[in-house]
Amino acid sequence: MKTTNTISTSELKAILFQDDTLIIDTRTPEAYNGWALKGEPRGGHIKGAKNFPYQWTNYHFELKDILSEKGILPDKKVILYGYDREKTEDFASLLTEAGFADVSCYHLFVSEWSPNLSLPMDYLPRFEQLVSPQWVDELLEGNRPHHYRGKDFVIAHSHYDYPEAYHSGHIPGAIALNTSDLEDPVTWNRRTPEELRQVLTSHGISADTTVVLYGKFAFPDNRDPYPGQAAGHLGAMRCAAILLYAGVKDVKILNGGFSRWESAGFEISTEEVKPEPIVDFGANIPTHPEYFVDMAEAKAMIKAEDADLVSIRSWNEIIGEVSGYNYIEQKGRIPGAVFGNCGTDAYHMENYRNVDHTTREFHEIEAHWKKYGIGRDKHLAFYCGTGWRGSEAFINAYLMGYPKISVYDGGWMEWSSHPGNPVATGIPEEFK
């Protein structure tokens, strides 16, 4: 359906960054983040644009609700752009039907905006570590896709003590990787360097292996409190943080996990793939010890002027209404930690995820952190209850190129188990 107005490059440039105008990039998160998928000279997005992929308009959600949650409101002038003219104009028609009065389309991103170095663009600094189903398929086809840096590759289906998650359907060629192989199932802390060496080499992973991680929802009978594929996605993020700590140079995450692979229509396998063990990891473990801190370091960071311990927990956890977990008795928070607000509870990460479980637009995460005083000028150590949510925040900071970041591995579980450690409850002073 033909829409509304189209605007030129000069017209768009003239209204860029105006408060009453929103520019919406309707392409996939990968294109928005930096992948040049149509041969454009510069990958990324028009500076200041928000990302709302066209495919979200087909979800069984109220479109207005998703738009509102992203700050896209009818009182704004909206300009849409993307790769596909027809989809961009269809999106514009949907917005008009939803009550948006001033909607325009810009169709010259590839031909005019991207080639012109004087026109501002932005991108996720480590965009190449978040990959699409199409990128993984190209890898499996035997090609060497853009930003593939490994001597070999391993696709790992992350699960938590539930191999049926893998056996019930996985990406062809993927091996199963149990999160409990990388972390102690009692303390939930990363395993020792020697244990990690044994696990990684037995899974065919060296420092020079490109590792693509993904997860999916798998527990039957409501045993898993994580909705959708959240558990699998968190597990993949947790594995990614530990692999980076160990020294794997090229750790990639399938953005959106298994459900995005499935919805893209690619083949699904139930055939088990055995890992091919190797002898040598090829680097000292940990190559990046700075990526994890322990309790003594966390205490020092609370007192330091140039560091922040960041709590990726929910409001009800930090005020002490709930511990967050049925296996942690103590309620409360670590005094002096900065709130990083994961979402509604210990099993949700809405502030870090899109509706399809892809990683939330990095500008939104950074704005979320800025609201709580979290910035890239300090050493940040992210923690939660047992390290999973903290690891996802760490990966987000890693993707954004934050210079000094860590996971406080022990988190609330370790902190609260030591009677001498201070604990606070109630509303923090900074929120009163």
C-alpha positions as CSV (number, residue, x, y, z in Angstrom):
1,M,0.0,0.0,0.0
2,K,1.4,3.4,-1.0
3,T,1.7,5.6,2.0
4,T,2.2,9.0,3.2
5,N,5.1,11.2,2.4
6,T,8.6,10.3,1.3
7,I,11.5,12.6,2.2
8,S,14.8,13.4,0.7
9,T,18.3,13.1,2.2
10,S,18.5,16.9,2.6
11,E,15.1,17.0,4.3
12,L,16.1,14.3,6.7
13,K,19.4,15.9,7.5
14,A,17.6,19.2,8.3
15,I,15.4,17.6,11.0
16,L,17.9,15.2,12.4
17,F,18.0,15.2,16.3
18,Q,14.9,17.4,16.7
19,D,13.0,16.6,19.8
20,D,9.7,16.2,18.1
21,T,11.0,13.7,15.5
22,L,11.7,10.0,15.7
23,I,13.7,8.1,13.1
24,I,12.8,4.4,13.0
25,D,15.2,1.8,11.5
26,T,12.9,-1.1,10.4
27,R,15.7,-3.5,9.5
28,T,16.9,-6.4,11.6
29,P,18.9,-5.9,14.8
30,E,22.0,-7.1,13.0
31,A,21.7,-4.4,10.3
32,Y,21.0,-1.8,12.9
33,N,23.9,-2.8,15.0
34,G,26.5,-2.7,12.2
35,W,26.2,-5.5,9.7
36,A,26.2,-4.2,6.1
37,L,23.7,-6.6,4.6
38,K,23.1,-4.9,1.3
39,G,26.6,-3.9,0.4
40,E,26.3,-0.4,1.8
41,P,29.7,1.3,2.3
42,R,29.0,1.9,6.0
43,G,27.2,-0.5,8.3
44,G,25.1,0.6,11.2
45,H,22.2,3.1,11.5
46,I,21.4,6.7,11.1
47,K,22.6,8.4,14.2
48,G,19.8,8.9,16.6
49,A,17.5,6.3,15.0
50,K,15.6,3.7,17.1
51,N,15.3,0.1,16.0
52,F,11.9,-1.5,15.4
53,P,12.2,-4.4,13.0
54,Y,9.4,-4.7,10.5
55,Q,8.9,-8.4,11.5
56,W,7.7,-7.2,15.0
57,T,4.5,-5.9,13.3
58,N,3.5,-9.4,12.6
59,Y,3.6,-10.6,16.2
60,H,0.5,-11.4,18.2
61,F,0.9,-8.4,20.4
62,E,-0.8,-5.1,20.5
63,L,1.4,-3.0,18.2
64,K,0.6,0.2,20.2
65,D,1.9,-1.5,23.4
66,I,5.3,-2.4,21.8
67,L,5.6,1.0,20.2
68,S,4.9,2.7,23.5
69,E,7.3,0.5,25.4
70,K,10.0,1.7,22.9
71,G,9.1,5.3,23.4
72,I,7.5,5.6,19.9
73,L,4.4,7.7,20.6
74,P,1.7,9.2,18.2
75,D,2.6,12.8,19.2
76,K,5.9,12.5,17.4
77,K,6.8,13.0,13.8
78,V,8.0,9.6,12.6
79,I,10.3,8.8,9.8
80,L,10.8,5.2,8.7
81,Y,13.6,3.7,6.7
82,G,14.9,0.2,5.8
83,Y,16.2,-2.0,3.1
84,D,12.8,-2.9,1.6
85,R,10.6,-0.1,0.2
86,E,7.4,-2.1,0.3
87,K,7.9,-3.2,4.0
88,T,8.8,0.3,5.0
89,E,5.7,1.8,3.4
90,D,3.5,-1.0,4.9
91,F,4.9,-0.2,8.3
92,A,4.0,3.5,7.7
93,S,0.5,2.5,6.9
94,L,0.2,0.5,10.1
95,L,1.4,3.5,12.1
96,T,-1.1,5.8,10.4
97,E,-3.9,3.3,11.2
98,A,-2.6,3.3,14.8
99,G,-3.2,7.0,15.1
100,F,0.2,8.5,14.1
101,A,-0.6,11.7,12.3
102,D,2.8,12.5,10.8
103,V,4.6,9.6,9.2
104,S,7.1,9.7,6.4
105,C,9.4,7.2,4.6
106,Y,13.1,7.7,3.7
107,H,14.2,5.3,0.9
108,L,17.7,6.5,0.2
109,F,19.7,5.0,3.1
110,V,21.8,2.6,1.0
111,S,22.2,4.8,-2.1
112,E,22.8,8.2,-0.4
113,W,23.1,8.2,3.4
114,S,25.6,5.4,3.9
115,P,28.0,6.4,1.2
116,N,28.1,10.1,2.4
117,L,30.8,10.3,5.1
118,S,29.5,13.7,6.2
119,L,26.2,12.2,7.3
120,P,26.2,10.8,10.9
121,M,25.9,7.1,11.5
122,D,26.3,4.9,14.6
123,Y,26.9,1.2,15.3
124,L,27.4,-1.2,18.2
125,P,31.2,-1.4,18.7
126,R,31.4,-5.2,18.8
127,F,28.4,-5.8,16.5
128,E,30.1,-8.7,14.9
129,Q,29.7,-10.8,18.1
130,L,25.9,-10.8,17.7
131,V,25.1,-13.0,14.7
132,S,21.9,-13.7,12.8
133,P,20.4,-17.1,11.8
134,Q,21.5,-16.3,8.2
135,W,25.1,-15.9,9.3
136,V,25.1,-19.2,11.1
137,D,23.5,-20.9,8.1
138,E,26.2,-19.5,5.9
139,L,28.8,-20.9,8.2
140,L,27.2,-24.3,8.1
141,E,27.2,-24.2,4.3
142,G,31.0,-24.2,4.4
143,N,31.4,-20.5,3.5
144,R,33.5,-18.0,5.4
145,P,31.0,-15.3,6.4
146,H,32.0,-11.8,7.3
147,H,33.7,-11.4,10.6
148,Y,34.5,-15.1,11.0
149,R,37.9,-15.1,12.7
150,G,38.5,-18.6,13.9
151,K,40.7,-21.3,12.7
152,D,37.7,-23.6,13.2
153,F,34.3,-23.2,14.7
154,V,31.9,-24.9,17.2
155,I,28.2,-24.2,17.5
156,A,27.1,-24.9,21.0
157,H,23.6,-25.4,22.2
158,S,23.6,-24.2,25.8
159,H,21.4,-26.0,28.4
160,Y,21.2,-26.2,32.2
161,D,21.3,-29.9,33.3
162,Y,18.7,-30.8,30.7
163,P,20.0,-32.5,27.6
164,E,16.5,-33.0,26.3
165,A,16.6,-29.3,25.4
166,Y,19.2,-30.3,22.8
167,H,17.9,-33.7,21.8
168,S,14.4,-32.4,21.1
169,G,15.7,-30.1,18.4
170,H,18.9,-28.2,17.7
171,I,20.8,-26.4,14.9
172,P,22.4,-29.0,12.6
173,G,26.0,-29.6,13.6
174,A,25.6,-28.0,17.0
175,I,27.0,-29.8,20.1
176,A,25.4,-29.7,23.5
177,L,27.1,-27.6,26.2
178,N,25.8,-27.9,29.8
179,T,26.3,-24.7,31.8
180,S,27.1,-26.9,34.8
181,D,30.2,-28.0,33.0
182,L,31.5,-24.5,33.2
183,E,30.3,-23.5,36.7
184,D,30.1,-25.4,39.9
185,P,26.4,-26.6,40.4
186,V,26.7,-25.9,44.2
187,T,28.2,-22.5,44.3
188,W,27.3,-21.5,40.7
189,N,30.8,-19.9,40.4
190,R,33.0,-20.5,37.4
191,R,35.0,-23.7,37.6
192,T,38.8,-23.7,38.2
193,P,41.2,-23.0,35.4
194,E,42.2,-26.6,35.1
195,E,38.5,-27.7,35.1
196,L,37.7,-25.2,32.4
197,R,40.7,-26.4,30.3
198,Q,39.4,-29.9,30.5
199,V,35.8,-29.0,29.6
200,L,36.8,-26.7,26.7
201,T,39.3,-29.1,25.1
202,S,36.9,-32.0,25.5
203,H,34.3,-29.9,23.6
204,G,36.8,-29.2,20.8
205,I,37.2,-25.5,21.8
206,S,40.6,-23.8,21.7
207,A,41.4,-20.1,22.1
208,D,41.3,-19.8,18.3
209,T,38.0,-21.5,17.8
210,T,35.0,-19.3,16.8
211,V,32.3,-20.4,19.2
212,V,28.6,-19.6,18.4
213,L,26.4,-19.9,21.5
214,Y,22.6,-20.1,21.6
215,G,19.9,-21.5,23.9
216,K,16.2,-22.3,24.0
217,F,13.4,-22.9,26.4
218,A,13.4,-26.6,27.2
219,F,12.0,-27.6,30.6
220,P,8.7,-29.5,30.5
221,D,5.9,-29.5,33.1
222,N,6.6,-25.9,34.2
223,R,9.7,-26.9,36.0
224,D,11.5,-24.0,34.5
225,P,10.3,-20.6,35.8
226,Y,11.9,-18.8,32.8
227,P,9.3,-17.9,30.2
228,G,9.9,-18.4,26.5
229,Q,13.5,-19.1,25.8
230,A,14.8,-16.8,28.6
231,A,16.6,-19.6,30.4
232,G,18.4,-20.8,27.4
233,H,19.4,-17.3,26.4
234,L,20.7,-16.5,29.9
235,G,22.6,-19.7,29.9
236,A,24.2,-18.8,26.5
237,M,25.2,-15.4,27.9
238,R,26.6,-17.1,31.0
239,C,28.7,-19.5,28.9
240,A,29.9,-16.5,26.7
241,A,31.2,-14.6,29.7
242,I,33.1,-17.7,31.0
243,L,34.6,-18.4,27.6
244,L,35.8,-14.9,27.2
245,Y,37.3,-15.1,30.7
246,A,39.0,-18.4,29.8
247,G,40.5,-16.9,26.6
248,V,38.4,-17.8,23.6
249,K,39.0,-14.9,21.2
250,D,35.9,-15.1,19.1
251,V,32.8,-15.7,21.1
252,K,29.6,-15.1,19.2
253,I,25.9,-15.3,20.2
254,L,23.0,-16.2,18.0
255,N,20.9,-13.1,18.6
256,G,17.4,-14.3,19.7
257,G,18.5,-17.9,20.2
258,F,17.0,-21.1,18.8
259,S,13.5,-19.6,18.3
260,R,14.9,-17.1,15.9
261,W,16.6,-19.9,13.9
262,E,13.4,-21.8,13.9
263,S,11.2,-18.8,12.9
264,A,13.6,-18.1,10.0
265,G,12.7,-21.5,8.6
266,F,16.1,-23.2,8.8
267,E,16.5,-26.9,9.3
268,I,16.3,-28.4,12.7
269,S,18.1,-31.6,13.7
270,T,17.6,-34.2,16.4
271,E,20.8,-36.1,15.5
272,E,23.3,-35.9,18.3
273,V,26.7,-34.4,17.4
274,K,29.6,-35.6,19.5
275,P,32.3,-33.0,20.2
276,E,35.7,-33.6,18.7
277,P,38.2,-33.3,21.6
278,I,41.5,-31.5,21.1
279,V,44.7,-31.7,23.1
280,D,45.7,-28.1,23.7
281,F,43.6,-25.0,24.5
282,G,46.4,-22.9,23.1
283,A,46.5,-20.2,25.8
284,N,46.7,-19.7,29.6
285,I,43.4,-20.0,31.4
286,P,42.2,-17.5,32.4
287,T,43.6,-15.3,29.7
288,H,41.3,-12.5,31.0
289,P,41.2,-12.8,34.8
290,E,40.0,-9.2,35.0
291,Y,36.6,-10.3,33.6
292,F,35.6,-11.9,36.9
293,V,36.0,-10.6,40.5
294,D,35.5,-12.4,43.8
295,M,34.1,-11.2,47.1
296,A,37.2,-9.4,48.4
297,E,37.5,-7.5,45.1
298,A,33.8,-6.7,45.2
299,K,34.1,-5.2,48.7
300,A,37.0,-3.0,47.5
301,M,35.0,-1.8,44.5
302,I,32.2,-0.7,46.8
303,K,34.6,1.6,48.6
304,A,36.5,2.8,45.5
305,E,35.8,6.1,43.7
306,D,36.5,4.7,40.3
307,A,34.4,1.5,40.5
308,D,30.9,0.4,40.9
309,L,29.3,-2.9,41.9
310,V,26.2,-3.1,39.8
311,S,23.2,-5.2,40.9
312,I,21.3,-6.8,38.0
313,R,18.4,-7.8,40.2
314,S,14.8,-6.7,40.5
315,W,13.3,-4.1,42.7
316,N,11.6,-6.6,45.0
317,E,15.0,-8.3,45.5
318,I,16.9,-5.2,46.4
319,I,14.4,-4.0,48.9
320,G,14.3,-7.4,50.6
321,E,10.8,-8.5,49.8
322,V,12.1,-11.7,48.1
323,S,15.5,-13.4,47.8
324,G,14.8,-14.1,44.2
325,Y,15.5,-17.8,44.5
326,N,13.9,-20.7,46.4
327,Y,17.4,-21.9,47.4
328,I,18.6,-18.6,48.8
329,E,17.1,-17.8,52.2
330,Q,18.6,-14.4,53.0
331,K,16.7,-11.4,51.6
332,G,18.2,-8.0,50.9
333,R,20.9,-6.3,49.0
334,I,24.6,-5.5,49.1
335,P,24.9,-2.0,50.6
336,G,26.7,0.4,48.3
337,A,25.9,-1.5,45.1
338,V,24.3,0.5,42.3
339,F,20.9,-0.7,41.0
340,G,21.0,-2.0,37.4
341,N,17.3,-3.3,37.4
342,C,17.0,-6.5,35.4
343,G,13.2,-6.3,35.1
344,T,10.2,-7.7,37.0
345,D,11.9,-10.6,38.9
346,A,14.8,-13.0,39.0
347,Y,13.6,-14.8,35.9
348,H,13.0,-11.8,33.6
349,M,15.4,-9.5,31.8
350,E,13.0,-7.1,30.1
351,N,15.3,-4.1,30.5
352,Y,18.0,-6.0,28.4
353,R,15.8,-7.8,25.9
354,N,13.5,-7.1,23.0
355,V,10.1,-8.7,22.6
356,D,11.7,-11.5,20.6
357,H,14.5,-12.0,23.1
358,T,17.1,-10.4,20.8
359,T,19.4,-8.1,22.7
360,R,17.8,-4.7,23.3
361,E,19.0,-1.8,21.3
362,F,22.3,-0.7,22.9
363,H,21.3,3.0,23.1
364,E,18.3,1.9,25.3
365,I,20.5,-0.2,27.6
366,E,23.0,2.7,28.0
367,A,20.1,5.2,28.7
368,H,18.8,2.7,31.3
369,W,22.2,2.6,33.0
370,K,22.6,6.3,32.8
371,K,19.4,6.7,34.7
372,Y,21.0,4.8,37.6
373,G,24.3,6.6,37.3
374,I,26.1,3.7,35.6
375,G,28.7,4.9,33.2
376,R,31.7,3.7,31.2
377,D,34.1,5.9,33.2
378,K,34.3,3.4,36.0
379,H,35.3,-0.2,36.5
380,L,31.9,-2.0,36.6
381,A,31.3,-5.4,38.1
382,F,27.9,-6.8,37.4
383,Y,26.2,-9.3,39.8
384,C,22.9,-10.9,40.5
385,G,21.9,-13.9,42.5
386,T,24.2,-16.5,41.1
387,G,25.9,-14.9,38.1
388,W,23.6,-15.4,35.1
389,R,21.8,-12.1,34.9
390,G,25.1,-10.4,35.8
391,S,26.8,-12.2,32.9
392,E,24.2,-11.0,30.5
393,A,24.7,-7.4,31.6
394,F,28.5,-8.0,31.3
395,I,28.1,-9.2,27.7
396,N,26.0,-6.1,26.9
397,A,28.8,-3.9,28.3
398,Y,31.4,-6.0,26.3
399,L,29.4,-5.5,23.1
400,M,29.3,-1.7,23.8
401,G,33.0,-1.6,24.2
402,Y,33.1,-0.6,27.9
403,P,36.7,-0.4,28.9
404,K,36.8,-2.1,32.3
405,I,34.1,-4.6,33.1
406,S,33.7,-7.8,35.2
407,V,31.2,-10.2,36.7
408,Y,31.1,-10.5,40.5
409,D,30.7,-14.3,40.3
410,G,29.6,-15.1,43.8
411,G,26.8,-12.5,43.7
412,W,24.0,-12.3,46.3
413,M,24.2,-16.1,47.0
414,E,27.8,-15.9,48.2
415,W,27.5,-12.5,49.8
416,S,24.5,-13.4,51.9
417,S,26.0,-16.7,53.0
418,H,28.8,-14.9,55.0
419,P,27.3,-13.7,58.3
420,G,29.9,-10.9,58.6
421,N,28.8,-9.2,55.4
422,P,26.5,-6.2,55.8
423,V,23.0,-6.5,54.3
424,A,20.5,-3.8,53.6
425,T,16.7,-3.9,53.1
426,G,14.0,-1.4,52.4
427,I,14.1,1.4,49.9
428,P,17.6,2.7,49.2
429,E,18.3,6.3,50.2
430,E,18.9,7.3,46.6
431,F,15.3,6.3,45.7
432,K,13.5,8.0,48.5
